[in-house]
Amino acid sequence: MRVRDHILNDFKPLSTGERVADIMLAMEELKCSHLPVLHEGAYLGLISEDDLLDIQNDQDSLEKHLKVIKPYKVQADTHIYEAIQVIGEGNLTCLPVIDGQGQYIGYVSPQELMWDLGRQVSYAERGGVVVLRLPVRDYHISQIAQIVESEDALILGLQLRSHANDFINVALKINQQDLSRIVKAFERYQYEVVELYHESLFDDTASDRYEGLMKYLNI
């Protein structure tokens, strides 16, 4: 699960001599709001559509506005989870990839990474999702796993999200579609269940609940 397995090269990176107007047109054609910028083959950074819109004269060359370029990048041996973190931090539509010498070798697409994650067992396997809220100091994955396994189930995937006042939300993908018994087990151990996506995904409100789940997981 390294970035090197997801590198794309289906468009030419920008040079500093290109005009702002031409770059905006290229972004529109590529349906991409960020593009990598090179100078004499060396990677400089990533330019965004929002930054270009702030430039008054769209006939200017990019070299007049290098200060708006952002240094987003990852190396080819970076784990895709770290790449996804960088993409999320910058709200990027592409993430440049460099080699050990800092040379641009391609980019990764957020959409392609999500497709790859969707093929993994933790997402592709059918099951349910339960979200717990608890103080950070009370988070013990061993105890959570023991509760799930005591109900003859397995945790397929886990995500953590920080919450206000030193709390975290723990989203568990479990290999059972009916999580009723597991929810009761968590409640017996005084865990707070704040969200639940299981059999009810298939009723008349399935679409709304599914959208809610995807927003929670940032997919």
C-alpha positions in Angstrom: 0.0 0.0 0.0 2.6 2.5 -1.1 2.2 5.6 -3.2 4.5 4.1 -5.9 1.7 1.6 -6.9 -0.7 4.5 -7.6 1.4 7.0 -9.6 -0.3 8.6 -12.6 1.3 10.5 -15.5 -1.6 11.3 -17.8 -0.9 15.1 -18.0 2.2 17.3 -18.3 3.2 19.3 -15.3 3.3 23.1 -15.6 6.3 25.3 -16.1 6.8 28.7 -14.5 6.7 30.4 -17.9 3.0 29.5 -18.5 0.3 32.2 -18.4 -2.3 32.2 -15.7 -5.1 32.1 -18.3 -3.7 29.0 -20.0 -3.3 27.3 -16.6 -6.9 28.0 -15.8 -8.0 26.6 -19.1 -5.9 23.4 -18.5 -7.5 23.0 -15.1 -11.0 23.2 -16.6 -10.2 20.7 -19.3 -8.6 18.3 -16.8 -11.3 18.8 -14.2 -8.5 19.3 -11.7 -8.2 22.3 -9.3 -4.5 21.7 -8.5 -1.5 21.2 -10.8 2.2 20.6 -10.1 4.7 23.2 -11.2 8.3 22.5 -12.3 11.2 24.7 -13.0 13.9 23.2 -15.3 12.7 19.8 -14.3 12.8 20.4 -10.5 9.5 20.3 -8.6 8.5 23.6 -7.1 5.1 22.9 -5.6 1.4 22.8 -6.3 -0.7 25.7 -7.7 -4.4 25.8 -6.9 -7.3 27.3 -8.9 -8.3 29.4 -5.9 -4.9 31.1 -5.8 -5.0 31.7 -9.6 -8.4 33.4 -9.3 -6.8 36.0 -6.9 -4.3 37.1 -9.6 -5.7 40.2 -11.3 -3.9 39.9 -14.6 -4.5 36.5 -16.1 -1.9 37.2 -18.8 0.9 37.2 -16.2 3.3 34.2 -16.3 3.3 32.0 -13.3 6.9 33.0 -12.4 5.5 36.4 -11.2 3.4 34.7 -8.6 5.6 31.9 -7.2 4.8 32.8 -3.7 1.3 31.3 -4.0 2.6 27.9 -4.8 2.2 25.4 -2.0 4.8 22.7 -1.1 2.5 19.7 -1.1 4.2 16.5 -2.1 4.9 12.9 -1.0 7.6 10.4 -1.9 7.0 7.2 -3.8 7.6 5.0 -0.8 5.1 6.9 1.3 2.2 4.8 2.7 -1.1 5.7 1.1 -2.6 6.5 4.5 -0.1 9.3 4.9 -0.9 10.5 1.3 -4.6 10.6 2.1 -3.8 12.6 5.2 -1.9 15.2 3.1 -4.7 15.3 0.5 -7.2 15.9 3.3 -5.2 18.7 4.9 -4.9 20.5 1.6 -8.3 19.5 0.2 -6.3 18.5 -2.9 -7.5 17.2 -6.3 -4.0 15.8 -7.0 -0.9 15.1 -5.0 2.5 15.3 -6.6 5.0 12.5 -6.1 8.8 13.0 -6.0 11.8 10.7 -5.9 14.6 10.7 -3.4 16.3 13.5 -5.2 13.2 15.7 -5.1 12.4 15.2 -8.8 8.8 15.1 -9.9 7.8 11.6 -11.1 4.0 11.8 -11.2 1.0 12.3 -9.0 -1.7 10.4 -7.2 -5.4 10.9 -7.6 -7.7 11.1 -4.5 -10.4 9.3 -6.4 -8.1 6.5 -7.5 -6.9 6.0 -3.9 -10.5 5.8 -2.7 -11.2 3.1 -5.4 -8.2 1.1 -4.1 -9.4 1.4 -0.5 -12.9 0.3 -1.5 -11.4 -2.9 -2.9 -9.9 -3.8 0.5 -11.6 -6.2 2.8 -12.4 -3.6 5.5 -14.6 -1.8 3.0 -15.6 -4.4 0.4 -16.8 -7.0 3.0 -20.4 -6.7 3.9 -21.2 -5.8 7.5 -22.2 -3.0 9.7 -20.6 0.1 11.3 -21.0 1.3 14.9 -19.5 4.5 16.1 -18.5 4.9 19.8 -17.7 8.1 21.7 -15.4 7.9 24.6 -12.6 9.8 26.5 -9.2 9.4 25.0 -7.9 8.1 28.3 -10.4 5.2 28.1 -9.6 4.1 24.6 -8.3 0.5 24.7 -8.5 -1.3 21.4 -7.9 -4.7 23.2 -11.1 -4.2 25.3 -13.2 -3.1 22.3 -12.0 -6.0 20.2 -12.8 -8.4 23.1 -16.3 -7.1 23.3 -16.9 -7.6 19.6 -15.3 -11.0 19.5 -17.3 -12.2 22.5 -20.3 -11.9 20.2 -18.7 -14.1 17.5 -17.8 -11.1 15.3 -14.7 -9.6 13.9 -13.5 -6.0 13.5 -12.7 -5.5 9.8 -11.7 -1.9 10.0 -11.3 0.9 12.5 -11.1 4.7 12.2 -10.5 7.3 14.9 -11.7 10.9 14.9 -11.0 13.5 17.5 -13.9 15.1 19.3 -14.3 18.1 21.6 -13.0 18.0 25.2 -10.5 15.2 24.9 -13.1 12.7 23.4 -12.7 10.6 20.3 -15.1 8.8 18.0 -14.2 5.3 17.2 -15.8 3.9 14.0 -15.8 0.1 13.7 -16.6 -1.9 10.6 -17.8 -5.3 11.8 -18.4 -8.4 9.8 -22.1 -8.7 10.8 -25.0 -6.9 9.3 -27.1 -7.1 12.4 -25.2 -5.4 15.2 -28.0 -5.4 17.8 -26.3 -7.8 20.1 -22.9 -6.0 19.8 -24.5 -2.7 20.6 -26.1 -4.1 23.7 -22.7 -5.6 24.7 -21.1 -2.2 24.4 -23.8 -0.6 26.4 -23.3 -3.1 29.2 -19.7 -1.9 29.4 -21.0 1.7 29.4 -19.7 2.6 26.0 -21.7 5.4 24.3 -23.0 4.4 20.9 -23.5 7.6 18.9 -24.1 6.2 15.4 -25.1 2.9 13.9 -25.3 1.6 10.4 -26.4 -2.0 9.9 -29.5 -3.7 8.7 -31.4 -0.4 8.7 -29.3 0.6 5.7 -31.6 -1.5 3.6 -34.9 0.1 4.6 -36.6 3.1 2.9 -34.1 5.6 4.4 -31.0 3.7 3.1 -29.8 6.4 0.8 -29.8 9.1 3.5 -28.1 6.9 6.0 -25.5 5.7 3.5 -24.7 9.4 2.6 -24.3 10.1 6.3 -21.8 7.2 6.7 -19.8 8.3 3.7 -19.5 11.8 5.0 -18.4 10.5 8.4 -15.7 8.4 6.8 -14.6 11.2 4.5 -15.1 9.1 1.4 
